[in-house]
Amino acid sequence: MWQYFLRRFIYMLFTVWIISVITFAVIQLPPGDYVTTMVSQMIQSGMDDLPPDFEAQIRAQYGLDQPMYVQYGKWLRNIVVEGKFGYSYIYRRDAKDIILERLPVSFAISAFSVLFVWIVALPIGIYSAVKQYSKADYFVTFVGFIGLAIPNFLFALILMFISYRYMDRAMIGLFSQEYETAPWSLAKFIDLVKHLWIPVIIIGTAGTAGLIRTMRANLLDELNKPYVDTARSKGLPERVLLWKYPVRHALNPFVSTIGWILPSLIAGELIVSIVLNLPTTGPVVYNALLDQDMYVAAGIILILSTLTVLGTFISDLLLALLDPRLRLQ
Amino acid sequence: MDVTLHDTTPEYDSPLGGNLPAAETEDELRLEVATQWQLMWWKFRKHKLAMFSAGIIILYYLVAIFAEFFAPWERTQYIADYVYAPPQPIHFFADGKLDLHVKALKFERDPQSFKKIWEIDEENKIDVGFFVKGADYKVGLHWLPIPYINDLYFTTDRHFFGAKDPTQPMYLMGADKSGRDVLSRLIYSTRISLSVGLVGVVISLILGIVLGGLSGLIGGWVDNVVQRMIEIVMSVPDLPIMLAIAASVPLDWSVERVYFIITILIALRSWTGLARVVRSKFLSLREDDFILAARLDGTPQRRLIFRHMLPSFYSHIIASLTLALPGMILGETALSFLGLGLRPPAVSWGVMLQETQRVAVLALYPWLLWPAVAVIIIVLAFNFLGDGLRDAADPY
């Protein structure tokens, strides 16, 4: 068990490291950097008496003149050792503060989405397996297919249109106006929950549909096995029988799917937040990418990716706890 | 009594079911000599939804190939007066006779905001017909960059349908912000949106087969490295990194280069699944009797792979590819929608949807959402088709 745990942990660290390299490399891709943009803006606004080495000076000030691997090393060291994510050129603040402001909301939405997926998919999956080929089963399968086919951002657009048309208010934002800038309080939290269900449904639908199908297929496999007949012939009530053995068995992939649902949930949260303009990391990273505010973009991408990998790691551990066979491998 | 006790005609629901009666009717002989592909076709044919979806997909691709013919308007054609003109409903009858037409549009200025208020002009009708004359276009191989071969084309001005008088406005799905016909642009969009998926599939097919094949055939440390690589790629949330790469594409790049980059990007996220299928197939085939027999016969490795192993799971590959296509189409749509993918003058469903990002636009001009409907239909169709193909992939 410990060996398994340790091996998974090392894989996780390795994955996070690879992600940090990719992130940093990708952020450096665009030609020029923030200083180029800044200087060209200054020249456009009439400041044409800049000293010839002005650009180089600014670059040296921000450490942008050093080779790429030195910059990468510094960046990673600051994050790991001091928890600093660098400086935001656009906001003129620490990137960490901006990230910390937005991250909890992103995290809350993703966590609620996972809960939503589980709570909805479990009973429906079981029901449609037990009542295979019933009308309800066909209905669920059909709705599931549509749920899988409609991408998050289109779903968001359609809901936005419907809410605007028929409910006279656009479902954008996460807070009512009076709470938008207010400090955190119970009332603000309640207001948040009132708005939260919309993005949660949008983000969770595809995952729910996928999980219902998995759950149904798994349970159907189990229900045809001889041990179920044995239990039934012992006179075990149908409900006890169902919950005690096949459902528990079918739950295994349920936990493991969290591993692959998580990346799509994070991605979904990102794109839905951009469409609905939610105060999460989505719009910030989007604008940071467009404006080459590299430390903010890199920080958010790294944190989101790490959280995803961490989630997968936890689901692997849970799976090992649930299924002894995996531990022995 | 007329009851026949020995009914000699065997009954079976599925020609592919396991326990066939021993009686040798013509049908069964047919089954026994049928090739693998015939069996698959017979099984696939029974999946009604998949057949229907296949029809829809063929229709989409026909529209994409002959976009100039199907679109009543040219891609960039516009009427400046008709900015955001609403859709004109199509009428089939006039005065009790069959007469295809739309009603003309007229507008009044709002006295305060000076905005146009559109109304249907009941008096003026615009005749609509099939195979009408419109703008000139070329059909053939003129787009190939090969001399002489690209002379093989002809020019025509016939369009599948449209206003009989091409100067008359006909907006079946309304107009966009420059007074262009949404329907025509939707038809042109299918070309890019659908081909992105195909090119992406080819790229991920190559990656998946090469890496999955190496992993499954060689095994050992190669397998280990490839498996770790796949795990990492799968656990990285792809969207942020895709956004980052897409955002770094310089603004002055040509449409073709952007198209190429976007296609590679969306292909990079879907090769892992295919590599896994290929690997597991190779692993299990390696132990199979017929492979062992071929190897003992002295078959060289190359022939073993391409003649014996690969053909036995072509069908699985096709099914996985079909299921990967909708993800690619959606990937392009999402990137372009966010303004990080293809850019005008290229026109794809995502590019068309860009306008709807602002809720005010969406609320006032809901017909701009039509591309979303087109996307959802094709994605559903690919999913159903992939499902049917997967079921048919193993006909025994």
Interface residues (C-beta under 8 A of the other chain):
Chain A: Y11 F14 T15 I18 I19 I22 T23 V26 I27 L29 P30 P31 F145 I146 L148 A149 I150 P151 F153 L154 L157 I158 M160 F161 Y164 R165 A170 I172 G259 W260 L262 P263 I266 A267 L270 I271 I274 V275 V285 Y286 L289 L290 A297 I300 I301 L304 S305 T308 V309 T312
Chain B: R228 E231 I232 M234 S235 V236 P237 D238 L239 P240 I241 L243 A244 I245 A247 S248 P250 P326 L330 T333 A334 F337 L338 L340 L353 T356 Q357 V359 L362 A363 P366 L369 A372 V375 I376 V379 L380 N383 F384
